[in-house]
């Protein structure tokens, strides 16, 4: 078996499989946003804008999530991947 045979034997995932995986991610993301308030998308964009005043980041480096623990408690979780300096 040559080195070239090793690389030829690996199959790329089909486009249908890739599309299915992407759709599953989108559906999971939409389920998470179902119970969020109407102002949440605008609040997320404003938080990103404030962070950008100090650090150059893209939208995919910021994750904002709102969790309802019970009727009286909501938790806003913010994860930011900061670039290395």
C-alpha positions as CSV (number, residue, x, y, z in Angstrom):
1,X,0.0,0.0,0.0
2,X,1.5,3.3,-1.1
3,X,1.0,6.6,0.6
4,X,-1.3,7.8,-2.2
5,X,-3.6,4.8,-1.6
6,X,-4.1,5.9,1.9
7,X,-5.3,9.4,0.9
8,X,-7.5,8.0,-1.9
9,X,-9.3,5.6,0.5
10,X,-10.7,8.4,2.6
11,X,-14.2,9.4,1.4
12,X,-15.6,12.8,1.7
13,X,-18.9,13.0,3.4
14,X,-21.7,13.4,0.9
15,X,-23.5,16.7,0.5
16,X,-26.7,15.2,1.9
17,X,-24.9,14.2,5.1
18,X,-23.4,17.6,5.4
19,X,-26.7,19.3,4.8
20,X,-28.4,17.1,7.4
21,X,-25.8,18.0,10.0
22,X,-26.1,21.7,9.2
23,X,-29.9,21.5,9.5
24,X,-29.7,19.8,12.8
25,X,-27.5,22.6,14.1
26,X,-29.9,25.2,12.8
27,X,-32.9,23.5,14.4
28,X,-31.1,23.1,17.7
29,X,-30.3,26.8,17.6
30,X,-33.8,27.8,16.8
31,X,-35.2,25.7,19.6
32,X,-32.9,27.5,22.0
33,X,-34.3,30.9,20.9
34,X,-37.9,29.9,21.0
35,X,-38.6,31.2,24.5
36,X,-36.4,34.3,24.3
37,X,-37.9,37.8,24.6
38,X,-38.4,39.9,21.5
39,X,-35.7,42.4,22.5
40,X,-33.0,39.6,22.7
41,X,-31.6,39.8,19.2
42,X,-31.2,43.6,19.4
43,X,-29.6,43.3,22.9
44,X,-27.1,40.7,21.5
45,X,-26.1,43.1,18.7
46,X,-25.7,46.0,21.1
47,X,-23.5,43.9,23.4
48,X,-21.3,42.9,20.4
49,X,-21.1,46.6,19.4
50,X,-19.8,47.5,22.9
51,X,-17.2,44.8,22.8
52,X,-16.0,45.9,19.4
53,X,-15.2,49.3,20.8
54,X,-12.3,47.7,22.6
55,X,-11.5,44.5,20.8
56,X,-11.8,43.6,17.1
57,X,-14.1,40.5,17.0
58,X,-16.5,38.9,14.6
59,X,-20.1,37.8,15.3
60,X,-19.1,34.1,15.4
61,X,-16.7,34.8,18.3
62,X,-19.6,35.8,20.6
63,X,-22.2,33.5,22.0
64,X,-25.1,35.0,24.0
65,X,-27.7,32.7,25.6
66,X,-30.6,33.4,27.9
67,X,-31.6,30.6,30.3
68,X,-34.8,30.5,32.3
69,X,-34.1,28.6,35.5
70,X,-37.5,29.2,37.0
71,X,-40.3,31.7,36.9
72,X,-38.4,34.4,38.7
73,X,-34.8,33.8,37.5
74,X,-33.2,34.4,34.1
75,X,-29.5,33.9,33.4
76,X,-27.8,35.7,30.6
77,X,-24.7,33.8,29.5
78,X,-22.1,35.6,27.4
79,X,-19.1,33.8,25.9
80,X,-16.5,35.8,24.0
81,X,-13.5,34.3,22.2
82,X,-10.9,37.1,22.4
83,X,-8.1,37.2,19.8
84,X,-4.5,36.6,21.0
85,X,-2.5,39.8,21.4
